[in-house]
Amino acid sequence: MNREQARTFYSCQECGAEALRWEGRCPSCGEWNTLVEAHRGQADRKASWLSSQPGTSQELSEVTLDDFPRLPLNMGEANRVLGGGLVRGSLVLVGGDPGVGKSTLLLQLGAALAISSGPVLYVSGEESSQQIKLRAERLGIDGKGIHVLAETDMTTILHHLDILSPTVAVIDSIQSVAFSDQPAGPGSIGQVRECGLALLRWAKANGTPIFVTGHVTKEGNLAGPRTLEHMVDVVLYLEGDNLGSYRLLRGEKNRFGATHEVGVFEMRDRGLVEVLNPSEVALASRDRHAVGSVVVPVMEGSRPLLVEIQALTTPSSLPTPRRVANGVDMSRLLMVIAVLVKRAGVHLSSQDIIVNVAGGFRAMEPAVDLGMALALASSLRNIPLLDNMAALGEIGLGGELRSIAQLPRRLAELKHMGFDSCVGPESALQALESTPGMRTLGARTLAEGLGIALPSHVQKSAVDEDLVK
């Protein structure tokens, strides 16, 4: 009996911490009534259900990749984010807000793989088979090759995986499945960890890729223990809460490729459709002569994307003027405002400032500094930028314009979208070969950039200085 008591512990369902005795409050995270009794022998039994024979070591130089091909998907945008396709034996975690389209995307991918590669097992712990059939009919999927299993018991799911041996499996979602012999309920820390580990071991042992969907918290992070993200091979986020009908698939972790690639989709009546030219989408409703609007080429992985930076300045009635940033880094916005005031004589201290990236896209890199500054100055002076002009460049604290990476690709995208001029750091633009059809205007400082893009800004600044004197 004493031996059995020594094997009993209490696990926190919020943070995963373990304690030797029950307490009302978790000593690690401080949450109340989250400690649940568990047995060490029980956890060991579940963790070793798929244990294989001990392997032998092999010199890395002798390892071949001949029998380790990728599974190409029918969507180029998904292939881009995954790094060229699905790696066999990989565990892919797909997160996103409720209703964003995770199940739709995976059902579409599964239908295409069932036709091209072999049977697909779609496991749903949240919907019945009839509900999945209704979605499939809406998407125009006949369902051939897709085996549907409405089940929440993890042991039963693993049994079906062994019997079917699918080409690809989908678990929707990891928070809805559980081992029946564990006291904690589905979605708890222990259940998510154990189910994720079981799926990982099965995928590696059988060489079968598995897609797993995950719920997200109010902060936008994946629910459950952080160990789940460390456990899986790929973590993808499907975003779309403020993009209207458009969805962005971002890679947050990828053991087999880059993590900075982004796939763009549009949600239509027949499901998710690839967007092959995201720049055209981002600038679809743009007014070329709008005040406070500047187009900036940003890099999303290896892809240049044109985004519209919008700024609005209004006299503030508050003791402390408001600063609002949507789609840009707030700290960089505050830095740009400070440099505009100190180095370029643009008086913004009494203005409420709102900066937005149109279309719900994000522009977090330093290359948008000059675009934000020009948009703010344009709104303050009520002067539009020169027609068909874009801007890019990092701003230093001394007011100097600094070079940015991959300038040729950014300029090529601007030319492709019909822009004929671009203002940016002089040092970087002079080092490049001239781009036919694209006029590059170099500036050494932020003040020079304002004078080039907003010619009337120089005259109005001089009038303001006289008024101050």
C-alpha positions as semicolon CSV with decimal commas, in nm:
position;residue;x (nm);y (nm);z (nm)
1;M;0,000;0,000;0,000
2;N;0,280;0,238;0,081
3;R;0,439;0,158;-0,252
4;E;0,115;0,246;-0,433
5;Q;0,084;0,576;-0,243
6;A;0,437;0,671;-0,348
7;R;0,325;0,638;-0,711
8;T;0,039;0,886;-0,666
9;F;0,085;1,255;-0,746
10;Y;-0,130;1,559;-0,820
11;S;-0,107;1,744;-1,151
12;C;-0,220;2,103;-1,214
13;Q;-0,464;2,127;-1,504
14;E;-0,354;2,484;-1,584
15;C;0,026;2,478;-1,588
16;G;0,111;2,106;-1,566
17;A;0,306;2,136;-1,241
18;E;0,314;1,831;-1,012
19;A;0,274;1,810;-0,634
20;L;0,309;1,518;-0,394
21;R;-0,008;1,608;-0,202
22;W;-0,332;1,784;-0,283
23;E;-0,350;2,157;-0,221
24;G;-0,630;2,401;-0,281
25;R;-0,401;2,634;-0,473
26;C;-0,135;2,534;-0,725
27;P;0,209;2,625;-0,584
28;S;0,336;2,703;-0,934
29;C;0,072;2,912;-1,116
30;G;-0,142;3,015;-0,817
31;E;-0,474;2,892;-0,964
32;W;-0,733;2,745;-0,726
33;N;-0,877;2,390;-0,737
34;T;-0,671;2,278;-1,037
35;L;-0,477;1,987;-0,880
36;V;-0,607;1,647;-0,996
37;E;-0,492;1,309;-0,870
38;A;-0,292;1,095;-1,113
39;H;-0,085;0,780;-1,096
40;R;0,269;0,750;-1,220
41;G;0,224;0,392;-1,332
42;Q;-0,079;0,494;-1,538
43;A;0,109;0,769;-1,718
44;D;0,401;0,536;-1,792
45;R;0,164;0,277;-1,938
46;K;0,007;0,528;-2,179
47;A;0,341;0,679;-2,278
48;S;0,486;0,342;-2,370
49;W;0,187;0,192;-2,553
50;L;0,369;0,228;-2,885
51;S;0,724;0,157;-2,769
52;S;0,925;-0,013;-3,043
53;Q;1,242;-0,214;-3,038
54;P;1,554;-0,016;-2,946
55;G;1,711;0,132;-3,258
56;T;2,075;0,135;-3,357
57;S;2,284;0,445;-3,406
58;Q;2,391;0,548;-3,755
59;E;2,652;0,791;-3,876
60;L;2,490;1,105;-4,012
61;S;2,692;1,091;-4,334
62;E;2,537;0,751;-4,411
63;V;2,178;0,869;-4,371
64;T;1,996;0,896;-4,706
65;L;1,682;1,084;-4,799
66;D;1,583;0,865;-5,093
67;D;1,290;0,717;-4,906
68;F;1,196;1,040;-4,731
69;P;1,000;1,242;-4,990
70;R;0,754;1,519;-4,917
71;L;0,384;1,490;-4,986
72;P;0,290;1,785;-5,211
73;L;-0,042;1,951;-5,137
74;N;-0,285;2,082;-5,397
75;M;-0,255;2,436;-5,258
76;G;0,064;2,620;-5,341
77;E;0,012;2,863;-5,055
78;A;0,003;2,576;-4,804
79;N;0,312;2,420;-4,965
80;R;0,492;2,753;-4,932
81;V;0,428;2,774;-4,556
82;L;0,518;2,407;-4,497
83;G;0,843;2,442;-4,689
84;G;0,750;2,243;-5,000
85;G;0,495;1,992;-4,876
86;L;0,423;1,753;-4,592
87;V;0,717;1,561;-4,447
88;R;0,629;1,199;-4,378
89;G;0,593;1,123;-4,011
90;S;0,547;1,489;-3,915
91;L;0,297;1,620;-3,661
92;V;0,146;1,953;-3,771
93;L;-0,048;2,169;-3,525
94;V;-0,295;2,417;-3,680
95;G;-0,430;2,688;-3,450
96;G;-0,674;2,972;-3,502
97;D;-0,982;3,146;-3,370
98;P;-1,317;2,962;-3,374
99;G;-1,478;2,978;-3,716
100;V;-1,168;3,103;-3,896
101;G;-1,163;2,800;-4,128
102;K;-0,927;2,541;-3,976
103;S;-1,162;2,248;-4,037
104;T;-1,248;2,375;-4,384
105;L;-0,883;2,400;-4,482
106;L;-0,795;2,054;-4,353
107;L;-1,100;1,894;-4,515
108;Q;-1,002;2,048;-4,849
109;L;-0,642;1,932;-4,814
110;G;-0,757;1,587;-4,704
111;A;-0,989;1,551;-5,003
112;A;-0,709;1,635;-5,247
113;L;-0,465;1,398;-5,075
114;A;-0,723;1,118;-5,076
115;I;-0,737;1,144;-5,456
116;S;-0,365;1,182;-5,522
117;S;-0,197;0,978;-5,247
118;G;-0,433;0,738;-5,071
119;P;-0,689;0,707;-4,789
120;V;-0,724;0,986;-4,533
121;L;-0,862;0,943;-4,181
122;Y;-1,055;1,245;-4,054
123;V;-1,122;1,222;-3,679
124;S;-1,361;1,473;-3,526
125;G;-1,426;1,499;-3,156
126;E;-1,656;1,799;-3,196
127;E;-1,881;1,711;-3,491
128;S;-2,078;1,409;-3,605
129;S;-2,021;1,233;-3,935
130;Q;-2,340;1,392;-4,073
131;Q;-2,216;1,742;-3,987
132;I;-1,886;1,675;-4,164
133;K;-2,081;1,547;-4,466
134;L;-2,282;1,872;-4,476
135;R;-1,960;2,075;-4,486
136;A;-1,816;1,848;-4,755
137;E;-2,123;1,898;-4,976
138;R;-2,097;2,274;-4,935
139;L;-1,732;2,256;-5,045
140;G;-1,811;2,030;-5,338
141;I;-1,623;1,731;-5,192
142;D;-1,767;1,387;-5,270
143;G;-1,575;1,226;-4,983
144;K;-1,418;0,937;-5,174
145;G;-1,107;0,817;-4,994
146;I;-1,187;1,011;-4,675
147;H;-1,272;0,791;-4,377
148;V;-1,463;0,984;-4,110
149;L;-1,448;0,888;-3,742
150;A;-1,651;1,077;-3,481
151;E;-1,466;0,971;-3,165
152;T;-1,312;1,124;-2,855
153;D;-1,145;0,820;-2,697
154;M;-0,776;0,827;-2,784
155;T;-0,728;0,453;-2,754
156;T;-1,003;0,391;-3,010
157;I;-0,854;0,651;-3,243
158;L;-0,511;0,486;-3,229
159;H;-0,675;0,149;-3,299
160;H;-0,841;0,287;-3,614
161;L;-0,511;0,441;-3,724
162;D;-0,345;0,100;-3,696
163;I;-0,623;-0,071;-3,895
164;L;-0,655;0,185;-4,178
165;S;-0,288;0,296;-4,207
166;P;-0,391;0,619;-4,382
167;T;-0,170;0,838;-4,597
168;V;-0,263;1,138;-4,383
169;A;-0,466;1,172;-4,062
170;V;-0,653;1,473;-3,923
171;I;-0,743;1,510;-3,553
172;D;-0,997;1,786;-3,495
173;S;-0,923;1,887;-3,225
174;I;-0,656;1,788;-2,972
175;Q;-0,862;1,946;-2,689
176;S;-1,159;1,717;-2,758
177;V;-0,983;1,378;-2,737
178;A;-0,868;1,202;-2,422
179;F;-0,756;0,873;-2,272
180;S;-1,046;0,720;-2,081
181;D;-0,824;0,573;-1,809
182;Q;-0,690;0,914;-1,702
183;P;-0,893;1,101;-1,436
184;A;-0,859;1,445;-1,596
185;G;-1,109;1,552;-1,860
186;P;-1,051;1,635;-2,228
187;G;-0,861;1,958;-2,285
188;S;-0,673;1,942;-1,956
189;I;-0,298;1,981;-1,941
190;G;-0,232;1,614;-1,878
191;Q;-0,470;1,490;-2,148
192;V;-0,339;1,728;-2,415
193;R;0,019;1,633;-2,334
194;E;-0,043;1,258;-2,332
195;C;-0,258;1,260;-2,647
196;G;-0,006;1,474;-2,831
197;L;0,279;1,242;-2,729
198;A;0,082;0,933;-2,842
199;L;0,007;1,088;-3,183
200;L;0,368;1,197;-3,223
201;R;0,501;0,849;-3,155
202;W;0,249;0,689;-3,390
203;A;0,334;0,935;-3,669
204;K;0,710;0,875;-3,634
205;A;0,672;0,498;-3,614
206;N;0,447;0,472;-3,921
207;G;0,578;0,760;-4,132
208;T;0,231;0,912;-4,157
209;P;0,179;1,290;-4,137
210;I;-0,088;1,397;-3,888
211;F;-0,269;1,732;-3,880
212;V;-0,394;1,837;-3,536
213;T;-0,613;2,142;-3,477
214;G;-0,588;2,336;-3,151
215;H;-0,800;2,594;-2,975
216;V;-0,659;2,935;-2,895
217;T;-0,693;3,151;-2,586
218;K;-0,826;3,508;-2,569
219;E;-0,468;3,631;-2,611
220;G;-0,438;3,438;-2,939
221;N;-0,205;3,167;-2,806
222;L;-0,264;2,796;-2,841
223;A;-0,453;2,658;-2,544
224;G;-0,292;2,384;-2,341
225;P;0,065;2,334;-2,226
226;R;0,351;2,500;-2,410
227;T;0,509;2,155;-2,422
228;L;0,260;2,071;-2,698
229;E;0,415;2,334;-2,925
230;H;0,763;2,204;-2,842
231;M;0,647;1,848;-2,909
232;V;0,506;1,893;-3,260
233;D;0,713;1,944;-3,575
234;V;0,518;2,232;-3,729
235;V;0,297;2,502;-3,574
236;L;0,070;2,696;-3,811
237;Y;-0,173;2,978;-3,731
238;L;-0,472;3,059;-3,950
239;E;-0,560;3,425;-3,899
240;G;-0,861;3,611;-4,026
241;D;-1,057;3,785;-3,750
242;N;-1,002;4,133;-3,897
243;L;-0,928;4,043;-4,259
244;G;-1,286;4,008;-4,379
245;S;-1,297;3,721;-4,626
246;Y;-0,919;3,683;-4,638
247;R;-0,715;3,440;-4,429
248;L;-0,342;3,430;-4,357
249;L;-0,164;3,102;-4,283
250;R;0,154;3,175;-4,086
251;G;0,427;2,937;-3,980
252;E;0,536;2,987;-3,619
253;K;0,755;2,676;-3,604
254;N;0,885;2,444;-3,875
255;R;1,153;2,183;-3,825
256;F;1,168;2,118;-4,199
257;G;1,158;2,468;-4,346
258;A;1,144;2,841;-4,288
259;T;0,904;2,998;-4,040
260;H;0,867;3,337;-4,206
261;E;0,651;3,230;-4,501
262;V;0,286;3,333;-4,523
263;G;0,004;3,187;-4,731
264;V;-0,293;3,402;-4,831
265;F;-0,641;3,259;-4,888
266;E;-0,989;3,394;-4,950
267;M;-1,294;3,237;-4,788
268;R;-1,569;3,184;-5,045
269;D;-1,887;2,979;-5,064
270;R;-1,689;2,678;-5,190
271;G;-1,419;2,702;-4,924
272;L;-1,072;2,855;-4,910
273;V;-0,923;2,971;-5,239
274;E;-0,559;3,068;-5,288
275;V;-0,473;3,434;-5,344
276;L;-0,185;3,436;-5,591
277;N;-0,132;3,815;-5,586
278;P;-0,172;3,944;-5,229
279;S;-0,043;4,292;-5,321
280;E;-0,340;4,340;-5,552
281;V;-0,571;4,243;-5,266
282;A;-0,405;4,480;-5,019
283;L;-0,435;4,776;-5,258
284;A;-0,773;4,690;-5,410
285;S;-0,967;4,979;-5,248
286;R;-0,684;5,230;-5,228
287;D;-0,738;5,593;-5,328
288;R;-0,423;5,704;-5,511
289;H;-0,464;6,066;-5,401
290;A;-0,567;6,003;-5,040
291;V;-0,410;6,218;-4,769
292;G;-0,214;6,025;-4,507
293;S;-0,172;5,717;-4,726
294;V;0,163;5,563;-4,826
295;V;0,239;5,230;-4,996
296;V;0,533;5,032;-4,855
297;P;0,679;4,705;-4,990
298;V;0,733;4,462;-4,702
299;M;0,872;4,109;-4,706
300;E;0,661;3,817;-4,592
301;G;0,922;3,545;-4,603
302;S;1,059;3,535;-4,957
303;R;0,753;3,715;-5,097
304;P;0,733;4,094;-5,136
305;L;0,393;4,233;-5,040
306;L;0,268;4,588;-5,091
307;V;0,071;4,726;-4,797
308;E;-0,097;5,061;-4,748
309;I;0,003;5,255;-4,436
310;Q;-0,269;5,498;-4,331
311;A;-0,227;5,774;-4,073
312;L;-0,472;6,017;-3,919
313;T;-0,378;6,313;-3,699
314;T;-0,634;6,532;-3,521
315;P;-0,596;6,797;-3,249
316;S;-0,637;6,628;-2,913
317;S;-0,873;6,745;-2,640
318;L;-0,705;6,518;-2,383
319;P;-0,416;6,609;-2,151
320;T;-0,223;6,315;-2,300
321;P;-0,286;6,267;-2,674
322;R;-0,381;5,917;-2,788
323;R;-0,152;5,690;-2,987
324;V;-0,320;5,396;-3,167
325;A;-0,134;5,141;-3,382
326;N;-0,314;4,874;-3,587
327;G;-0,088;4,638;-3,777
328;V;0,237;4,819;-3,689
329;D;0,465;4,797;-3,389
330;M;0,363;5,052;-3,126
331;S;0,721;5,105;-3,005
332;R;0,840;5,182;-3,359
333;L;0,549;5,423;-3,407
334;L;0,646;5,612;-3,091
335;M;1,008;5,625;-3,211
336;V;0,905;5,760;-3,553
337;I;0,692;6,029;-3,385
338;A;0,982;6,134;-3,163
339;V;1,222;6,158;-3,458
340;L;0,968;6,355;-3,662
341;V;0,933;6,608;-3,381
342;K;1,303;6,634;-3,293
343;R;1,479;6,597;-3,630
344;A;1,224;6,711;-3,890
345;G;1,029;6,984;-3,710
346;V;0,691;6,812;-3,747
347;H;0,489;6,915;-3,441
348;L;0,280;6,620;-3,326
349;S;0,284;6,663;-2,949
350;S;-0,075;6,795;-2,936
351;Q;-0,217;6,553;-3,194
352;D;-0,413;6,231;-3,152
353;I;-0,244;5,983;-3,385
354;I;-0,390;5,669;-3,541
355;V;-0,182;5,450;-3,774
356;N;-0,338;5,157;-3,955
357;V;-0,235;4,896;-4,212
358;A;-0,525;4,870;-4,455
359;G;-0,687;4,533;-4,507
360;G;-0,592;4,396;-4,166
361;F;-0,238;4,301;-4,271
362;R;0,065;4,342;-4,045
363;A;0,383;4,538;-4,120
364;M;0,628;4,491;-3,833
365;E;0,967;4,531;-4,000
366;P;1,182;4,849;-3,983
367;A;1,130;4,911;-4,356
368;V;0,794;5,074;-4,279
369;D;0,950;5,355;-4,070
370;L;0,974;5,603;-4,357
371;G;0,625;5,513;-4,477
372;M;0,479;5,581;-4,132
373;A;0,663;5,914;-4,111
374;L;0,543;6,027;-4,453
375;A;0,185;5,922;-4,376
376;L;0,189;6,120;-4,049
377;A;0,334;6,431;-4,215
378;S;0,087;6,400;-4,503
379;S;-0,209;6,384;-4,264
380;L;-0,082;6,671;-4,049
381;R;-0,022;6,902;-4,349
382;N;-0,324;6,770;-4,542
383;I;-0,101;6,709;-4,845
384;P;-0,110;6,382;-5,043
385;L;0,206;6,205;-5,147
386;L;0,332;6,251;-5,503
387;D;0,125;6,044;-5,745
388;N;0,226;5,679;-5,791
389;M;0,507;5,698;-5,534
390;A;0,601;5,443;-5,268
391;A;0,841;5,469;-4,974
392;L;1,066;5,237;-4,776
393;G;1,351;5,271;-4,531
394;E;1,450;5,245;-4,166
395;I;1,480;5,563;-3,961
396;G;1,761;5,605;-3,708
397;L;1,735;5,812;-3,393
398;G;1,951;6,078;-3,553
399;G;1,703;6,120;-3,835
400;E;1,917;5,931;-4,086
401;L;1,769;5,680;-4,332
402;R;1,922;5,333;-4,312
403;S;1,935;5,053;-4,566
404;I;1,703;4,753;-4,562
405;A;1,733;4,401;-4,699
406;Q;1,616;4,262;-5,036
407;L;1,570;4,598;-5,206
408;P;1,570;4,458;-5,565
409;R;1,276;4,228;-5,493
410;R;1,079;4,508;-5,330
411;L;1,139;4,744;-5,623
412;A;1,045;4,471;-5,872
413;E;0,712;4,420;-5,695
414;L;0,648;4,795;-5,701
415;K;0,711;4,804;-6,074
416;H;0,490;4,501;-6,128
417;M;0,203;4,675;-5,948
418;G;0,238;4,991;-6,159
419;F;0,438;5,225;-5,932
420;D;0,695;5,439;-6,112
421;S;0,886;5,603;-5,826
422;C;1,011;5,517;-5,479
423;V;1,181;5,724;-5,210
424;G;1,426;5,552;-4,978
425;P;1,775;5,559;-4,823
426;E;2,025;5,711;-5,064
427;S;2,314;5,483;-4,967
428;A;2,118;5,168;-5,048
429;L;1,958;5,294;-5,369
430;Q;2,287;5,415;-5,515
431;A;2,443;5,070;-5,468
432;L;2,170;4,908;-5,682
433;E;2,155;4,880;-6,055
434;S;1,886;5,099;-6,206
435;T;1,549;4,930;-6,240
436;P;1,393;5,001;-6,583
437;G;1,067;5,186;-6,543
438;M;1,130;5,263;-6,175
439;R;1,262;5,602;-6,061
440;T;1,444;5,575;-5,727
441;L;1,476;5,891;-5,520
442;G;1,742;5,872;-5,252
443;A;1,744;6,072;-4,929
444;R;2,007;6,077;-4,656
445;T;1,781;6,203;-4,379
446;L;1,416;6,197;-4,285
447;A;1,389;6,571;-4,354
448;E;1,516;6,517;-4,709
449;G;1,267;6,234;-4,759
450;L;0,982;6,461;-4,651
451;G;1,099;6,727;-4,896
452;I;1,104;6,477;-5,184
453;A;0,771;6,304;-5,120
454;L;0,585;6,613;-4,990
455;P;0,730;6,914;-5,175
456;S;0,490;7,156;-5,007
457;H;0,608;7,028;-4,667
458;V;0,930;7,234;-4,687
459;Q;0,744;7,558;-4,748
460;K;0,488;7,494;-4,474
461;S;0,762;7,396;-4,227
462;A;0,935;7,730;-4,293
463;V;0,609;7,916;-4,227
464;D;0,562;7,725;-3,902
465;E;0,914;7,812;-3,789
466;D;0,843;8,184;-3,853
467;L;0,521;8,156;-3,650
468;V;0,710;7,994;-3,363
469;K;0,966;8,273;-3,363
